Amino acid sequence: MKIVLDASIGVKWFRYENESNTDLANKLLQQQFQNEIEIIVPDLFFFEIINTLLSKKYLNVDDIYSASESLHLMNMKVIFPNKKIIDTSINIADRTKLTFYDSLYISVAISEQALLLTEDK
C-alpha cells in the first residue's frame, strides 16, 4: 500500500508531548521499515517538519540535527514536484481555499495513486 504522509503526521516521530495519534505515526514508520507500506512524501515534508520543530521550540538544536538525519535515513520515497503536480496543486488550492502547501500533498497522492494521511484540520 502506498501512503502519502503529511508533515502533521511526521512531526509526531519527534514530538510526543501533547500530540495525538503518536502510536499511529510510529506504527506507519514500523510498517515502512518492514516493507508493508511505502511512505511517499513531497520534498516539502522535510522543510515543514524541521520548521515546526524549530519554530515551536519542541527540541533543542542538537536534537533537531538528529531529527533531520533520522528523516533522511527513513527510506521514504521523495517526490520532487513536476509541472503537472504543481499545476494540480494550484488548481486544488484555488478551488478549495486550502494552502498551496496542503494542496501539494493531495496532488502527490493523486499522482502516486496513494492514500493521503494528515492530522491537519
Biopython code that builds the backbone (N, CA, C, O; Angstrom):
import numpy as np
from Bio.PDB.StructureBuilder import StructureBuilder

atoms = [
    (1, "MET", "N", (0.840, -1.175, 0.000)),
    (1, "MET", "CA", (0.000, 0.000, 0.000)),
    (1, "MET", "C", (0.889, 1.244, 0.000)),
    (1, "MET", "O", (1.886, 1.311, 0.720)),
    (2, "LYS", "N", (0.515, 2.216, -0.811)),
    (2, "LYS", "CA", (1.252, 3.476, -0.884)),
    (2, "LYS", "C", (0.508, 4.541, -0.082)),
    (2, "LYS", "O", (-0.701, 4.723, -0.226)),
    (3, "ILE", "N", (1.261, 5.237, 0.767)),
    (3, "ILE", "CA", (0.669, 6.258, 1.628)),
    (3, "ILE", "C", (1.495, 7.535, 1.546)),
    (3, "ILE", "O", (2.709, 7.521, 1.754)),
    (4, "VAL", "N", (0.819, 8.636, 1.240)),
    (4, "VAL", "CA", (1.455, 9.953, 1.310)),
    (4, "VAL", "C", (1.191, 10.490, 2.709)),
    (4, "VAL", "O", (0.045, 10.580, 3.149)),
    (5, "LEU", "N", (2.267, 10.845, 3.400)),
    (5, "LEU", "CA", (2.140, 11.385, 4.756)),
    (5, "LEU", "C", (2.337, 12.886, 4.747)),
    (5, "LEU", "O", (3.271, 13.403, 4.133)),
    (6, "ASP", "N", (1.460, 13.566, 5.426)),
    (6, "ASP", "CA", (1.584, 14.998, 5.653)),
    (6, "ASP", "C", (2.568, 15.214, 6.810)),
    (6, "ASP", "O", (2.744, 14.336, 7.654)),
    (7, "ALA", "N", (3.189, 16.361, 6.838)),
    (7, "ALA", "CA", (4.146, 16.672, 7.908)),
    (7, "ALA", "C", (3.487, 16.648, 9.285)),
    (7, "ALA", "O", (4.167, 16.435, 10.289)),
    (8, "SER", "N", (2.184, 16.863, 9.345)),
    (8, "SER", "CA", (1.485, 16.812, 10.635)),
    (8, "SER", "C", (1.553, 15.420, 11.259)),
    (8, "SER", "O", (1.427, 15.278, 12.475)),
    (9, "ILE", "N", (1.751, 14.403, 10.442)),
    (9, "ILE", "CA", (1.962, 13.038, 10.940)),
    (9, "ILE", "C", (3.443, 12.832, 11.255)),
    (9, "ILE", "O", (3.786, 12.312, 12.317)),
    (10, "GLY", "N", (4.307, 13.232, 10.351)),
    (10, "GLY", "CA", (5.746, 13.016, 10.509)),
    (10, "GLY", "C", (6.343, 13.689, 11.731)),
    (10, "GLY", "O", (7.280, 13.164, 12.333)),
    (11, "VAL", "N", (5.811, 14.847, 12.105)),
    (11, "VAL", "CA", (6.361, 15.563, 13.260)),
    (11, "VAL", "C", (6.158, 14.764, 14.547)),
    (11, "VAL", "O", (6.880, 14.967, 15.523)),
    (12, "LYS", "N", (5.189, 13.866, 14.552)),
    (12, "LYS", "CA", (4.905, 13.046, 15.736)),
    (12, "LYS", "C", (6.032, 12.062, 16.048)),
    (12, "LYS", "O", (6.116, 11.555, 17.167)),
    (13, "TRP", "N", (6.893, 11.788, 15.076)),
    (13, "TRP", "CA", (8.034, 10.908, 15.326)),
    (13, "TRP", "C", (9.043, 11.573, 16.258)),
    (13, "TRP", "O", (9.881, 10.895, 16.853)),
    (14, "PHE", "N", (8.966, 12.891, 16.385)),
    (14, "PHE", "CA", (9.952, 13.635, 17.172)),
    (14, "PHE", "C", (9.336, 14.426, 18.314)),
    (14, "PHE", "O", (10.051, 14.871, 19.212)),
    (15, "ARG", "N", (8.043, 14.606, 18.296)),
    (15, "ARG", "CA", (7.343, 15.408, 19.292)),
    (15, "ARG", "C", (6.240, 14.550, 19.885)),
    (15, "ARG", "O", (5.279, 14.215, 19.192)),
    (16, "TYR", "N", (6.361, 14.191, 21.147)),
    (16, "TYR", "CA", (5.401, 13.278, 21.769)),
    (16, "TYR", "C", (4.426, 13.969, 22.718)),
    (16, "TYR", "O", (3.272, 13.556, 22.829)),
    (17, "GLU", "N", (4.876, 15.005, 23.393)),
    (17, "GLU", "CA", (4.021, 15.672, 24.376)),
    (17, "GLU", "C", (2.877, 16.399, 23.679)),
    (17, "GLU", "O", (3.068, 17.081, 22.672)),
    (18, "ASN", "N", (1.696, 16.234, 24.238)),
    (18, "ASN", "CA", (0.501, 16.913, 23.742)),
    (18, "ASN", "C", (0.192, 16.613, 22.281)),
    (18, "ASN", "O", (-0.441, 17.426, 21.608)),
    (19, "GLU", "N", (0.620, 15.481, 21.788)),
    (19, "GLU", "CA", (0.338, 15.068, 20.412)),
    (19, "GLU", "C", (-0.596, 13.866, 20.445)),
    (19, "GLU", "O", (-0.393, 12.935, 21.225)),
    (20, "SER", "N", (-1.606, 13.887, 19.607)),
    (20, "SER", "CA", (-2.491, 12.731, 19.476)),
    (20, "SER", "C", (-1.955, 11.814, 18.384)),
    (20, "SER", "O", (-1.202, 12.246, 17.512)),
    (21, "ASN", "N", (-2.337, 10.586, 18.440)),
    (21, "ASN", "CA", (-2.026, 9.597, 17.398)),
    (21, "ASN", "C", (-0.533, 9.346, 17.165)),
    (21, "ASN", "O", (-0.132, 9.010, 16.050)),
    (22, "THR", "N", (0.282, 9.503, 18.194)),
    (22, "THR", "CA", (1.705, 9.179, 18.018)),
    (22, "THR", "C", (1.891, 7.685, 17.778)),
    (22, "THR", "O", (2.814, 7.277, 17.072)),
    (23, "ASP", "N", (1.015, 6.868, 18.364)),
    (23, "ASP", "CA", (1.100, 5.419, 18.129)),
    (23, "ASP", "C", (0.895, 5.095, 16.656)),
    (23, "ASP", "O", (1.604, 4.257, 16.098)),
    (24, "LEU", "N", (-0.071, 5.752, 16.025)),
    (24, "LEU", "CA", (-0.320, 5.541, 14.600)),
    (24, "LEU", "C", (0.894, 5.960, 13.772)),
    (24, "LEU", "O", (1.309, 5.238, 12.866)),
    (25, "ALA", "N", (1.453, 7.112, 14.082)),
    (25, "ALA", "CA", (2.627, 7.592, 13.341)),
    (25, "ALA", "C", (3.779, 6.601, 13.460)),
    (25, "ALA", "O", (4.451, 6.298, 12.475)),
    (26, "ASN", "N", (4.001, 6.103, 14.665)),
    (26, "ASN", "CA", (5.091, 5.141, 14.870)),
    (26, "ASN", "C", (4.807, 3.802, 14.195)),
    (26, "ASN", "O", (5.722, 3.151, 13.691)),
    (27, "LYS", "N", (3.544, 3.392, 14.185)),
    (27, "LYS", "CA", (3.184, 2.143, 13.509)),
    (27, "LYS", "C", (3.422, 2.262, 12.003)),
    (27, "LYS", "O", (3.912, 1.322, 11.377)),
    (28, "LEU", "N", (3.083, 3.395, 11.428)),
    (28, "LEU", "CA", (3.323, 3.611, 9.998)),
    (28, "LEU", "C", (4.812, 3.519, 9.682)),
    (28, "LEU", "O", (5.207, 2.928, 8.678)),
    (29, "LEU", "N", (5.624, 4.101, 10.538)),
    (29, "LEU", "CA", (7.071, 4.050, 10.333)),
    (29, "LEU", "C", (7.577, 2.611, 10.429)),
    (29, "LEU", "O", (8.416, 2.191, 9.632)),
    (30, "GLN", "N", (7.070, 1.864, 11.396)),
    (30, "GLN", "CA", (7.454, 0.455, 11.538)),
    (30, "GLN", "C", (7.044, -0.339, 10.294)),
    (30, "GLN", "O", (7.813, -1.163, 9.800)),
    (31, "GLN", "N", (5.844, -0.090, 9.795)),
    (31, "GLN", "CA", (5.383, -0.778, 8.587)),
    (31, "GLN", "C", (6.247, -0.418, 7.378)),
    (31, "GLN", "O", (6.475, -1.254, 6.504)),
    (32, "GLN", "N", (6.718, 0.806, 7.331)),
    (32, "GLN", "CA", (7.626, 1.223, 6.252)),
    (32, "GLN", "C", (8.921, 0.414, 6.322)),
    (32, "GLN", "O", (9.395, -0.097, 5.308)),
    (33, "PHE", "N", (9.484, 0.302, 7.514)),
    (33, "PHE", "CA", (10.740, -0.438, 7.679)),
    (33, "PHE", "C", (10.574, -1.923, 7.363)),
    (33, "PHE", "O", (11.523, -2.577, 6.931)),
    (34, "GLN", "N", (9.370, -2.457, 7.578)),
    (34, "GLN", "CA", (9.096, -3.871, 7.298)),
    (34, "GLN", "C", (8.572, -4.088, 5.873)),
    (34, "GLN", "O", (8.132, -5.182, 5.521)),
    (35, "ASN", "N", (8.626, -3.031, 5.066)),
    (35, "ASN", "CA", (8.172, -3.072, 3.665)),
    (35, "ASN", "C", (6.710, -3.487, 3.510)),
    (35, "ASN", "O", (6.330, -4.062, 2.491)),
    (36, "GLU", "N", (5.900, -3.196, 4.515)),
    (36, "GLU", "CA", (4.467, -3.477, 4.431)),
    (36, "GLU", "C", (3.729, -2.346, 3.719)),
    (36, "GLU", "O", (2.689, -2.564, 3.096)),
    (37, "ILE", "N", (4.274, -1.149, 3.818)),
    (37, "ILE", "CA", (3.722, 0.013, 3.129)),
    (37, "ILE", "C", (4.879, 0.796, 2.522)),
    (37, "ILE", "O", (6.041, 0.604, 2.882)),
    (38, "GLU", "N", (4.537, 1.674, 1.602)),
    (38, "GLU", "CA", (5.526, 2.598, 1.046)),
    (38, "GLU", "C", (5.092, 4.005, 1.431)),
    (38, "GLU", "O", (4.024, 4.466, 1.027)),
    (39, "ILE", "N", (5.924, 4.682, 2.211)),
    (39, "ILE", "CA", (5.636, 6.062, 2.585)),
    (39, "ILE", "C", (6.212, 6.971, 1.508)),
    (39, "ILE", "O", (7.382, 6.871, 1.138)),
    (40, "ILE", "N", (5.354, 7.862, 1.015)),
    (40, "ILE", "CA", (5.720, 8.808, -0.032)),
    (40, "ILE", "C", (5.509, 10.211, 0.518)),
    (40, "ILE", "O", (4.495, 10.488, 1.160)),
    (41, "VAL", "N", (6.464, 11.092, 0.265)),
    (41, "VAL", "CA", (6.348, 12.471, 0.733)),
    (41, "VAL", "C", (6.869, 13.423, -0.341)),
    (41, "VAL", "O", (7.788, 13.079, -1.083)),
    (42, "PRO", "N", (6.286, 14.617, -0.425)),
    (42, "PRO", "CA", (6.907, 15.635, -1.273)),
    (42, "PRO", "C", (8.136, 16.180, -0.553)),
    (42, "PRO", "O", (8.246, 16.061, 0.668)),
    (43, "ASP", "N", (9.045, 16.768, -1.293)),
    (43, "ASP", "CA", (10.252, 17.309, -0.660)),
    (43, "ASP", "C", (9.915, 18.336, 0.419)),
    (43, "ASP", "O", (10.689, 18.524, 1.358)),
    (44, "LEU", "N", (8.777, 18.992, 0.294)),
    (44, "LEU", "CA", (8.314, 19.971, 1.274)),
    (44, "LEU", "C", (8.189, 19.379, 2.680)),
    (44, "LEU", "O", (8.344, 20.095, 3.670)),
    (45, "PHE", "N", (7.916, 18.096, 2.770)),
    (45, "PHE", "CA", (7.741, 17.384, 4.035)),
    (45, "PHE", "C", (8.898, 17.662, 5.003)),
    (45, "PHE", "O", (8.675, 17.941, 6.181)),
    (46, "PHE", "N", (10.120, 17.583, 4.501)),
    (46, "PHE", "CA", (11.308, 17.774, 5.340)),
    (46, "PHE", "C", (11.375, 19.201, 5.872)),
    (46, "PHE", "O", (11.666, 19.422, 7.047)),
    (47, "PHE", "N", (11.107, 20.163, 5.002)),
    (47, "PHE", "CA", (11.156, 21.566, 5.408)),
    (47, "PHE", "C", (10.101, 21.869, 6.464)),
    (47, "PHE", "O", (10.364, 22.582, 7.432)),
    (48, "GLU", "N", (8.910, 21.321, 6.267)),
    (48, "GLU", "CA", (7.826, 21.586, 7.216)),
    (48, "GLU", "C", (8.112, 20.993, 8.595)),
    (48, "GLU", "O", (7.845, 21.630, 9.614)),
    (49, "ILE", "N", (8.646, 19.793, 8.626)),
    (49, "ILE", "CA", (8.944, 19.174, 9.924)),
    (49, "ILE", "C", (10.036, 19.948, 10.652)),
    (49, "ILE", "O", (9.879, 20.288, 11.825)),
    (50, "ILE", "N", (11.132, 20.224, 9.969)),
    (50, "ILE", "CA", (12.228, 20.956, 10.618)),
    (50, "ILE", "C", (11.757, 22.341, 11.051)),
    (50, "ILE", "O", (12.094, 22.789, 12.146)),
    (51, "ASN", "N", (10.989, 23.020, 10.216)),
    (51, "ASN", "CA", (10.481, 24.339, 10.568)),
    (51, "ASN", "C", (9.593, 24.274, 11.810)),
    (51, "ASN", "O", (9.690, 25.134, 12.685)),
    (52, "THR", "N", (8.734, 23.266, 11.893)),
    (52, "THR", "CA", (7.866, 23.112, 13.063)),
    (52, "THR", "C", (8.687, 22.862, 14.321)),
    (52, "THR", "O", (8.440, 23.471, 15.362)),
    (53, "LEU", "N", (9.657, 21.970, 14.222)),
    (53, "LEU", "CA", (10.495, 21.672, 15.391)),
    (53, "LEU", "C", (11.264, 22.903, 15.850)),
    (53, "LEU", "O", (11.418, 23.132, 17.050)),
    (54, "LEU", "N", (11.750, 23.700, 14.892)),
    (54, "LEU", "CA", (12.491, 24.920, 15.230)),
    (54, "LEU", "C", (11.575, 26.015, 15.776)),
    (54, "LEU", "O", (11.845, 26.585, 16.833)),
    (55, "SER", "N", (10.509, 26.302, 15.062)),
    (55, "SER", "CA", (9.672, 27.447, 15.421)),
    (55, "SER", "C", (8.880, 27.226, 16.703)),
    (55, "SER", "O", (8.621, 28.175, 17.443)),
    (56, "LYS", "N", (8.499, 26.000, 16.966)),
    (56, "LYS", "CA", (7.734, 25.704, 18.182)),
    (56, "LYS", "C", (8.637, 25.365, 19.365)),
    (56, "LYS", "O", (8.163, 25.142, 20.479)),
    (57, "LYS", "N", (9.947, 25.330, 19.106)),
    (57, "LYS", "CA", (10.922, 25.026, 20.166)),
    (57, "LYS", "C", (10.639, 23.672, 20.822)),
    (57, "LYS", "O", (10.827, 23.502, 22.027)),
    (58, "TYR", "N", (10.181, 22.700, 20.001)),
    (58, "TYR", "CA", (9.881, 21.374, 20.522)),
    (58, "TYR", "C", (11.141, 20.630, 20.954)),
    (58, "TYR", "O", (11.103, 19.829, 21.888)),
    (59, "LEU", "N", (12.248, 20.891, 20.280)),
    (59, "LEU", "CA", (13.509, 20.211, 20.568)),
    (59, "LEU", "C", (14.626, 21.238, 20.620)),
    (59, "LEU", "O", (14.489, 22.346, 20.103)),
    (60, "ASN", "N", (15.736, 20.860, 21.250)),
    (60, "ASN", "CA", (16.896, 21.740, 21.188)),
    (60, "ASN", "C", (17.571, 21.547, 19.826)),
    (60, "ASN", "O", (17.257, 20.600, 19.105)),
    (61, "VAL", "N", (18.475, 22.421, 19.485)),
    (61, "VAL", "CA", (19.079, 22.422, 18.147)),
    (61, "VAL", "C", (19.803, 21.112, 17.850)),
    (61, "VAL", "O", (19.702, 20.601, 16.734)),
    (62, "ASP", "N", (20.526, 20.560, 18.814)),
    (62, "ASP", "CA", (21.228, 19.292, 18.573)),
    (62, "ASP", "C", (20.246, 18.173, 18.238)),
    (62, "ASP", "O", (20.511, 17.348, 17.364)),
    (63, "ASP", "N", (19.110, 18.149, 18.937)),
    (63, "ASP", "CA", (18.099, 17.129, 18.657)),
    (63, "ASP", "C", (17.445, 17.347, 17.290)),
    (63, "ASP", "O", (17.031, 16.390, 16.636)),
    (64, "ILE", "N", (17.355, 18.597, 16.866)),
    (64, "ILE", "CA", (16.796, 18.878, 15.537)),
    (64, "ILE", "C", (17.747, 18.387, 14.451)),
    (64, "ILE", "O", (17.302, 17.859, 13.432)),
    (65, "TYR", "N", (19.044, 18.555, 14.660)),
    (65, "TYR", "CA", (20.013, 17.981, 13.704)),
    (65, "TYR", "C", (19.848, 16.459, 13.638)),
    (65, "TYR", "O", (19.896, 15.871, 12.557)),
    (66, "SER", "N", (19.657, 15.836, 14.786)),
    (66, "SER", "CA", (19.446, 14.379, 14.818)),
    (66, "SER", "C", (18.145, 13.996, 14.117)),
    (66, "SER", "O", (18.094, 12.997, 13.400)),
    (67, "ALA", "N", (17.101, 14.785, 14.321)),
    (67, "ALA", "CA", (15.819, 14.523, 13.658)),
    (67, "ALA", "C", (15.975, 14.622, 12.145)),
    (67, "ALA", "O", (15.430, 13.804, 11.404)),
    (68, "SER", "N", (16.714, 15.617, 11.696)),
    (68, "SER", "CA", (16.956, 15.778, 10.258)),
    (68, "SER", "C", (17.681, 14.568, 9.690)),
    (68, "SER", "O", (17.334, 14.067, 8.620)),
    (69, "GLU", "N", (18.684, 14.108, 10.410)),
    (69, "GLU", "CA", (19.420, 12.921, 9.963)),
    (69, "GLU", "C", (18.498, 11.700, 9.934)),
    (69, "GLU", "O", (18.529, 10.918, 8.984)),
    (70, "SER", "N", (17.684, 11.542, 10.966)),
    (70, "SER", "CA", (16.754, 10.412, 11.019)),
    (70, "SER", "C", (15.783, 10.434, 9.844)),
    (70, "SER", "O", (15.512, 9.397, 9.238)),
    (71, "LEU", "N", (15.264, 11.608, 9.525)),
    (71, "LEU", "CA", (14.335, 11.723, 8.398)),
    (71, "LEU", "C", (14.963, 11.210, 7.106)),
    (71, "LEU", "O", (14.307, 10.543, 6.307)),
    (72, "HIS", "N", (16.226, 11.527, 6.914)),
    (72, "HIS", "CA", (16.899, 11.123, 5.678)),
    (72, "HIS", "C", (17.266, 9.643, 5.658)),
    (72, "HIS", "O", (17.590, 9.101, 4.602)),
    (73, "LEU", "N", (17.218, 8.990, 6.806)),
    (73, "LEU", "CA", (17.516, 7.556, 6.871)),
    (73, "LEU", "C", (16.258, 6.687, 6.802)),
    (73, "LEU", "O", (16.356, 5.461, 6.838)),
    (74, "MET", "N", (15.106, 7.292, 6.704)),
    (74, "MET", "CA", (13.844, 6.547, 6.759)),
    (74, "MET", "C", (13.452, 5.891, 5.442)),
    (74, "MET", "O", (12.460, 5.164, 5.386)),
    (75, "ASN", "N", (14.192, 6.130, 4.414)),
    (75, "ASN", "CA", (13.971, 5.463, 3.122)),
    (75, "ASN", "C", (12.569, 5.696, 2.560)),
    (75, "ASN", "O", (11.970, 4.798, 1.968)),
    (76, "MET", "N", (12.058, 6.905, 2.751)),
    (76, "MET", "CA", (10.769, 7.260, 2.171)),
    (76, "MET", "C", (10.979, 7.635, 0.707)),
    (76, "MET", "O", (12.055, 8.093, 0.325)),
    (77, "LYS", "N", (9.968, 7.442, -0.090)),
    (77, "LYS", "CA", (10.028, 7.881, -1.486)),
    (77, "LYS", "C", (9.745, 9.380, -1.503)),
    (77, "LYS", "O", (8.678, 9.822, -1.078)),
    (78, "VAL", "N", (10.700, 10.151, -1.994)),
    (78, "VAL", "CA", (10.570, 11.604, -2.014)),
    (78, "VAL", "C", (10.198, 12.049, -3.426)),
    (78, "VAL", "O", (10.862, 11.688, -4.398)),
    (79, "ILE", "N", (9.142, 12.827, -3.523)),
    (79, "ILE", "CA", (8.678, 13.343, -4.804)),
    (79, "ILE", "C", (9.080, 14.814, -4.915)),
    (79, "ILE", "O", (8.748, 15.636, -4.062)),
    (80, "PHE", "N", (9.793, 15.112, -5.975)),
    (80, "PHE", "CA", (10.128, 16.493, -6.298)),
    (80, "PHE", "C", (9.088, 16.946, -7.321)),
    (80, "PHE", "O", (9.105, 16.483, -8.461)),
    (81, "PRO", "N", (8.190, 17.838, -6.933)),
    (81, "PRO", "CA", (7.043, 18.164, -7.776)),
    (81, "PRO", "C", (7.432, 18.644, -9.176)),
    (81, "PRO", "O", (8.253, 19.545, -9.346)),
    (82, "ASN", "N", (6.813, 18.009, -10.164)),
    (82, "ASN", "CA", (6.988, 18.436, -11.548)),
    (82, "ASN", "C", (5.875, 19.434, -11.887)),
    (82, "ASN", "O", (5.050, 19.769, -11.038)),
    (83, "LYS", "N", (5.865, 19.899, -13.127)),
    (83, "LYS", "CA", (4.878, 20.909, -13.524)),
    (83, "LYS", "C", (3.449, 20.406, -13.346)),
    (83, "LYS", "O", (2.584, 21.158, -12.898)),
    (84, "LYS", "N", (3.194, 19.162, -13.686)),
    (84, "LYS", "CA", (1.835, 18.625, -13.563)),
    (84, "LYS", "C", (1.373, 18.628, -12.104)),
    (84, "LYS", "O", (0.242, 19.015, -11.809)),
    (85, "ILE", "N", (2.242, 18.199, -11.201)),
    (85, "ILE", "CA", (1.888, 18.191, -9.773)),
    (85, "ILE", "C", (1.668, 19.613, -9.272)),
    (85, "ILE", "O", (0.729, 19.867, -8.517)),
    (86, "ILE", "N", (2.521, 20.533, -9.682)),
    (86, "ILE", "CA", (2.370, 21.930, -9.256)),
    (86, "ILE", "C", (1.079, 22.524, -9.809)),
    (86, "ILE", "O", (0.341, 23.190, -9.084)),
    (87, "ASP", "N", (0.803, 22.285, -11.094)),
    (87, "ASP", "CA", (-0.435, 22.806, -11.686)),
    (87, "ASP", "C", (-1.669, 22.238, -10.993)),
    (87, "ASP", "O", (-2.629, 22.964, -10.734)),
    (88, "THR", "N", (-1.643, 20.947, -10.694)),
    (88, "THR", "CA", (-2.762, 20.328, -9.982)),
    (88, "THR", "C", (-2.911, 20.944, -8.593)),
    (88, "THR", "O", (-4.028, 21.172, -8.129)),
    (89, "SER", "N", (-1.795, 21.209, -7.937)),
    (89, "SER", "CA", (-1.825, 21.820, -6.600)),
    (89, "SER", "C", (-2.420, 23.221, -6.646)),
    (89, "SER", "O", (-3.200, 23.600, -5.772)),
    (90, "ILE", "N", (-2.053, 23.983, -7.660)),
    (90, "ILE", "CA", (-2.619, 25.331, -7.819)),
    (90, "ILE", "C", (-4.129, 25.238, -7.990)),
    (90, "ILE", "O", (-4.880, 25.986, -7.364)),
    (91, "ASN", "N", (-4.567, 24.321, -8.836)),
    (91, "ASN", "CA", (-5.991, 24.142, -9.094)),
    (91, "ASN", "C", (-6.736, 23.741, -7.824)),
    (91, "ASN", "O", (-7.802, 24.282, -7.530)),
    (92, "ILE", "N", (-6.181, 22.803, -7.079)),
    (92, "ILE", "CA", (-6.811, 22.360, -5.824)),
    (92, "ILE", "C", (-6.879, 23.515, -4.831)),
    (92, "ILE", "O", (-7.913, 23.738, -4.202)),
    (93, "ALA", "N", (-5.779, 24.245, -4.691)),
    (93, "ALA", "CA", (-5.746, 25.372, -3.747)),
    (93, "ALA", "C", (-6.778, 26.431, -4.127)),
    (93, "ALA", "O", (-7.450, 26.990, -3.261)),
    (94, "ASP", "N", (-6.899, 26.699, -5.416)),
    (94, "ASP", "CA", (-7.850, 27.707, -5.882)),
    (94, "ASP", "C", (-9.294, 27.267, -5.634)),
    (94, "ASP", "O", (-10.122, 28.069, -5.204)),
    (95, "ARG", "N", (-9.590, 26.016, -5.900)),
    (95, "ARG", "CA", (-10.963, 25.518, -5.760)),
    (95, "ARG", "C", (-11.375, 25.311, -4.307)),
    (95, "ARG", "O", (-12.540, 25.502, -3.960)),
    (96, "THR", "N", (-10.433, 24.922, -3.460)),
    (96, "THR", "CA", (-10.780, 24.543, -2.086)),
    (96, "THR", "C", (-10.421, 25.580, -1.035)),
    (96, "THR", "O", (-10.880, 25.507, 0.105)),
    (97, "LYS", "N", (-9.603, 26.540, -1.422)),
    (97, "LYS", "CA", (-9.088, 27.557, -0.489)),
    (97, "LYS", "C", (-8.119, 26.973, 0.536)),
    (97, "LYS", "O", (-7.834, 27.603, 1.554)),
    (98, "LEU", "N", (-7.613, 25.771, 0.268)),
    (98, "LEU", "CA", (-6.508, 25.232, 1.067)),
    (98, "LEU", "C", (-5.240, 25.984, 0.690)),
    (98, "LEU", "O", (-5.191, 26.651, -0.343)),
    (99, "THR", "N", (-4.222, 25.876, 1.524)),
    (99, "THR", "CA", (-2.939, 26.466, 1.148)),
    (99, "THR", "C", (-2.335, 25.661, 0.001)),
    (99, "THR", "O", (-2.684, 24.500, -0.212)),
    (100, "PHE", "N", (-1.438, 26.287, -0.719)),
    (100, "PHE", "CA", (-0.729, 25.569, -1.780)),
    (100, "PHE", "C", (0.028, 24.390, -1.176)),
    (100, "PHE", "O", (0.086, 23.313, -1.770)),
    (101, "TYR", "N", (0.611, 24.598, 0.012)),
    (101, "TYR", "CA", (1.370, 23.528, 0.664)),
    (101, "TYR", "C", (0.492, 22.305, 0.927)),
    (101, "TYR", "O", (0.884, 21.182, 0.611)),
    (102, "ASP", "N", (-0.687, 22.515, 1.500)),
    (102, "ASP", "CA", (-1.599, 21.398, 1.761)),
    (102, "ASP", "C", (-2.064, 20.755, 0.456)),
    (102, "ASP", "O", (-2.187, 19.533, 0.365)),
    (103, "SER", "N", (-2.316, 21.577, -0.537)),
    (103, "SER", "CA", (-2.748, 21.066, -1.842)),
    (103, "SER", "C", (-1.674, 20.212, -2.497)),
    (103, "SER", "O", (-1.982, 19.283, -3.243)),
    (104, "LEU", "N", (-0.420, 20.524, -2.221)),
    (104, "LEU", "CA", (0.685, 19.751, -2.797)),
    (104, "LEU", "C", (0.626, 18.294, -2.333)),
    (104, "LEU", "O", (0.855, 17.384, -3.129)),
    (105, "TYR", "N", (0.325, 18.070, -1.067)),
    (105, "TYR", "CA", (0.216, 16.697, -0.561)),
    (105, "TYR", "C", (-0.913, 15.946, -1.275)),
    (105, "TYR", "O", (-0.761, 14.774, -1.619)),
    (106, "ILE", "N", (-2.032, 16.617, -1.494)),
    (106, "ILE", "CA", (-3.154, 15.998, -2.207)),
    (106, "ILE", "C", (-2.742, 15.659, -3.633)),
    (106, "ILE", "O", (-3.023, 14.566, -4.125)),
    (107, "SER", "N", (-2.084, 16.590, -4.285)),
    (107, "SER", "CA", (-1.646, 16.388, -5.664)),
    (107, "SER", "C", (-0.660, 15.228, -5.783)),
    (107, "SER", "O", (-0.735, 14.446, -6.730)),
    (108, "VAL", "N", (0.256, 15.113, -4.833)),
    (108, "VAL", "CA", (1.207, 13.991, -4.837)),
    (108, "VAL", "C", (0.458, 12.674, -4.640)),
    (108, "VAL", "O", (0.768, 11.680, -5.296)),
    (109, "ALA", "N", (-0.519, 12.663, -3.747)),
    (109, "ALA", "CA", (-1.305, 11.442, -3.530)),
    (109, "ALA", "C", (-2.047, 11.040, -4.805)),
    (109, "ALA", "O", (-2.116, 9.857, -5.138)),
    (110, "ILE", "N", (-2.590, 12.008, -5.505)),
    (110, "ILE", "CA", (-3.273, 11.722, -6.773)),
    (110, "ILE", "C", (-2.277, 11.174, -7.786)),
    (110, "ILE", "O", (-2.534, 10.160, -8.436)),
    (111, "SER", "N", (-1.150, 11.842, -7.916)),
    (111, "SER", "CA", (-0.126, 11.443, -8.888)),
    (111, "SER", "C", (0.401, 10.036, -8.627)),
    (111, "SER", "O", (0.656, 9.278, -9.563)),
    (112, "GLU", "N", (0.562, 9.693, -7.355)),
    (112, "GLU", "CA", (1.127, 8.396, -6.966)),
    (112, "GLU", "C", (0.058, 7.327, -6.745)),
    (112, "GLU", "O", (0.373, 6.180, -6.428)),
    (113, "GLN", "N", (-1.211, 7.713, -6.915)),
    (113, "GLN", "CA", (-2.336, 6.813, -6.648)),
    (113, "GLN", "C", (-2.195, 6.200, -5.250)),
    (113, "GLN", "O", (-2.216, 4.983, -5.066)),
    (114, "ALA", "N", (-2.053, 7.096, -4.288)),
    (114, "ALA", "CA", (-1.793, 6.695, -2.909)),
    (114, "ALA", "C", (-2.832, 7.307, -1.971)),
    (114, "ALA", "O", (-3.501, 8.285, -2.305)),
    (115, "LEU", "N", (-2.945, 6.711, -0.810)),
    (115, "LEU", "CA", (-3.779, 7.227, 0.261)),
    (115, "LEU", "C", (-3.043, 8.393, 0.914)),
    (115, "LEU", "O", (-1.825, 8.336, 1.083)),
    (116, "LEU", "N", (-3.768, 9.446, 1.283)),
    (116, "LEU", "CA", (-3.176, 10.584, 1.979)),
    (116, "LEU", "C", (-3.596, 10.545, 3.440)),
    (116, "LEU", "O", (-4.784, 10.449, 3.749)),
    (117, "LEU", "N", (-2.615, 10.622, 4.342)),
    (117, "LEU", "CA", (-2.898, 10.708, 5.778)),
    (117, "LEU", "C", (-2.417, 12.053, 6.297)),
    (117, "LEU", "O", (-1.283, 12.460, 6.044)),
    (118, "THR", "N", (-3.285, 12.734, 7.022)),
    (118, "THR", "CA", (-2.953, 14.031, 7.593)),
    (118, "THR", "C", (-3.649, 14.187, 8.933)),
    (118, "THR", "O", (-4.662, 13.540, 9.198)),
    (119, "GLU", "N", (-3.104, 15.040, 9.765)),
    (119, "GLU", "CA", (-3.749, 15.432, 11.018)),
    (119, "GLU", "C", (-4.206, 16.878, 10.924)),
    (119, "GLU", "O", (-4.756, 17.419, 11.883)),
    (120, "ASP", "N", (-3.984, 17.509, 9.777)),
    (120, "ASP", "CA", (-4.437, 18.888, 9.601)),
    (120, "ASP", "C", (-5.953, 18.940, 9.687)),
    (120, "ASP", "O", (-6.655, 18.002, 9.311)),
    (121, "LYS", "N", (-6.426, 20.054, 10.188)),
    (121, "LYS", "CA", (-7.878, 20.212, 10.344)),
    (121, "LYS", "C", (-8.478, 20.836, 9.121)),
    (121, "LYS", "O", (-9.689, 21.048, 9.067)),
]
sb = StructureBuilder()
sb.init_structure("model")
sb.init_model(0)
sb.init_chain("A")
sb.init_seg("    ")
for serial, (resi, resn, name, xyz) in enumerate(atoms, 1):
    if name == "N":
        sb.init_residue(resn, " ", resi, " ")
    sb.init_atom(name, np.array(xyz, "f"), 0.0, 1.0, " ", f" {name:<3s}", serial, name[0])
structure = sb.get_structure()
